[in-house]
Amino acid sequence: MTLIPNFLVTGILAVIVGLVVAVWAALFAPRKRGGPVLLLLSIAMLLVGGGFVPTSIGLLSGFAGTRLREPFGFLFPLLIIALMILAIISALAYARERARMTLAR
């Protein structure tokens, strides 16, 4: 999904925004406004063609970053990590079942 009709420009912008998201997540996410900015950067990454999976991970991380300063805020990132692991396990199980069904034909 992208708002830019040119594939070359889309690819260049997706790489640039992806690098900005990675740098922001690594260096500035624990700061006061780190979570909301990560949310906005993840939405920008989706709009320039960064893909659904990196954007969803960025959104989950941004939501977790908004809760870091709350009492018991450390539990919210753990919940997000648990949900991400569950999603990965279910996606792998689906892919395995899909491959098995394809081979059975």
KEVEXRO-231311 format. One record per residue (C-alpha): residue number from 0; x, y, z. Coordinates in Angstrom, 2 decimals, decimal comma, always signed. Layout:
% residues N
 resi       u       v       w
  NUM       X       Y       Z
...
% end
This chain:
% residues 105
 resi       u       v       w
    0   +0,00   +0,00   +0,00
    1   +1,42   +3,36   -1,03
    2   +0,25   +6,82   -1,94
    3   +3,06   +7,31   -4,47
    4   +2,40   +6,07   -8,03
    5   +6,10   +5,68   -8,98
    6   +7,79   +2,43   -7,90
    7  +11,29   +3,92   -7,78
    8  +10,28   +6,85   -5,60
    9   +8,18   +4,52   -3,44
   10  +11,14   +2,22   -2,85
   11  +13,52   +5,05   -2,04
   12  +11,06   +6,67   +0,38
   13  +10,25   +3,33   +2,00
   14  +13,95   +2,70   +2,67
   15  +14,51   +6,23   +3,99
   16  +11,47   +6,16   +6,29
   17  +12,36   +2,63   +7,42
   18  +15,85   +3,79   +8,38
   19  +14,40   +6,78  +10,25
   20  +12,04   +4,45  +12,13
   21  +14,90   +2,09  +13,01
   22  +17,13   +4,94  +14,24
   23  +14,29   +6,50  +16,22
   24  +13,35   +3,17  +17,81
   25  +16,95   +2,44  +18,75
   26  +17,95   +5,85  +20,10
   27  +14,95   +7,97  +20,99
   28  +12,07   +5,65  +21,89
   29  +12,64   +5,72  +25,68
   30  +12,30   +9,52  +25,77
   31   +9,16  +11,38  +26,80
   32   +7,64  +11,66  +23,31
   33   +9,35   +8,59  +21,87
   34   +6,24   +6,39  +21,66
   35   +3,92   +8,85  +19,89
   36   +6,62   +9,82  +17,39
   37   +7,26   +6,15  +16,68
   38   +3,54   +5,72  +16,02
   39   +3,56   +8,59  +13,51
   40   +6,71   +7,32  +11,81
   41   +5,17   +3,85  +11,51
   42   +2,06   +5,28   +9,88
   43   +4,29   +7,25   +7,50
   44   +6,13   +4,03   +6,68
   45   +2,84   +2,34   +5,80
   46   +1,82   +5,23   +3,55
   47   +5,08   +5,20   +1,56
   48   +5,02   +1,44   +1,01
   49   +7,01   +0,10   +3,94
   50   +4,83   -2,99   +4,29
   51   +2,29   -4,24   +6,77
   52   +4,46   -6,32   +9,09
   53   +7,14   -3,69   +9,87
   54   +4,39   -1,11  +10,30
   55   +2,42   -3,31  +12,69
   56   +5,56   -4,02  +14,75
   57   +6,28   -0,27  +14,81
   58   +2,73   +0,48  +15,91
   59   +2,87   -2,10  +18,69
   60   +6,23   -0,72  +19,81
   61   +4,87   +2,83  +19,70
   62   +1,91   +1,87  +21,85
   63   +4,27   +0,16  +24,28
   64   +6,46   +3,27  +24,30
   65   +3,54   +5,44  +25,34
   66   +3,04   +3,31  +28,46
   67   +6,67   +3,23  +29,69
   68   +6,22   +6,10  +32,16
   69   +3,05   +4,66  +33,74
   70   +3,08   +2,75  +37,02
   71   +3,43   -0,91  +36,12
   72   +4,13   +0,29  +32,59
   73   +6,77   -2,41  +32,19
   74   +3,97   -5,00  +32,01
   75   +2,45   -3,47  +28,88
   76   +5,57   -4,03  +26,69
   77   +5,71   -7,60  +27,97
   78   +2,11   -8,08  +26,87
   79   +2,94   -6,65  +23,44
   80   +5,92   -8,99  +23,11
   81   +3,76  -11,95  +24,11
   82   +1,16  -11,01  +21,51
   83   +3,85  -10,65  +18,84
   84   +5,25  -14,09  +19,68
   85   +1,75  -15,58  +19,53
   86   +1,15  -13,94  +16,14
   87   +4,44  -15,29  +14,78
   88   +3,68  -18,79  +16,03
   89   +0,20  -18,74  +14,49
   90   +1,58  -17,42  +11,17
   91   +4,19  -20,18  +11,09
   92   +1,55  -22,81  +11,88
   93   -0,64  -21,46   +9,09
   94   +2,25  -21,50   +6,61
   95   +3,15  -25,05   +7,60
   96   -0,43  -26,24   +7,18
   97   -0,73  -24,42   +3,86
   98   +2,48  -26,07   +2,58
   99   +1,26  -29,47   +3,75
  100   -2,04  -29,03   +1,93
  101   -0,22  -27,92   -1,23
  102   +2,04  -30,99   -1,16
  103   -0,94  -33,29   -0,57
  104   -2,49  -32,32   -3,90
% end
